[in-house]
Amino acid sequence: MAKTQRKQFPFTWLAAMLVVGAVTLGACGDDGDAAGPGDTGDTSDPTGDAATGTPWTDADLERLVMLEVDGYTLENGNVSEFGNATAQYLEDAPAGPVALSALVTFQACDPFICTDLSAEIDEQRRENTRSLLPSIHIENPDLVEEIGPTELAGRTVLAIYFRSFVEQDDGQATALSYRAITHDGTNLVTVQVSPDFMSAGGLADSAEELEQRMDAAAGAAVAADILTALSSELG
């Protein structure tokens, strides 16, 4: 049984909201070929399938942020005044050299963010997704990125993995994260996985050490654990 501790961090959900907005921006902008829901005023389901979920209520969100996941400690759970919610989990017995942490965001769908998750990612959306990173990592020729649809815990998700190590005169700059975004046409979940900073003991000293802390497969495994626990919550 997972350990549970409840703390309040009112603004922790904002980072995940920005992630989803930036990733899907290319899908609703005018690319000269096909108009998205934001261009035409069309509010039909952008996935091409009828929404299958039941909208989460405030009571549902309060319950979701207290959900226990086997093998993880629930560190923070919060329902914001904006109708979104977050929960954060930490691995109890990490397989790798550091414990991985997952920030899970719950929110309602709208036509701009709940797009077709199985669609291939074009270059415009890739550029939008890269904009989540500081410029030092965007400009890094050794930036590792994996962006595209995949299957996790029996669901189609949009997966985003970034890894970047840049040596500087005054130290190193690093970026390392794995995100899995999925929805049922009504509700949307984002799982953002990264090494726990306290467990890692600071920044990695090399690109090799950074990769050892979390490759894409390790991030996907944590996201799959979380999504498995949420399987009955999404339609």
Salt bridges, closest charged atoms under 4 A:
ASP60 OD1 - ARG63 NH2 3.18
GLU62 OE1 - ARG6 NH2 3.51
GLU123 OE2 - ARG130 NH1 3.08
GLU145 OE1 - ARG130 NE 2.82
GLU209 OE2 - ARG213 NH2 2.92
GLU211 OE1 - ARG163 NH2 3.73
GLU233 OE2 - ARG63 NH1 2.72
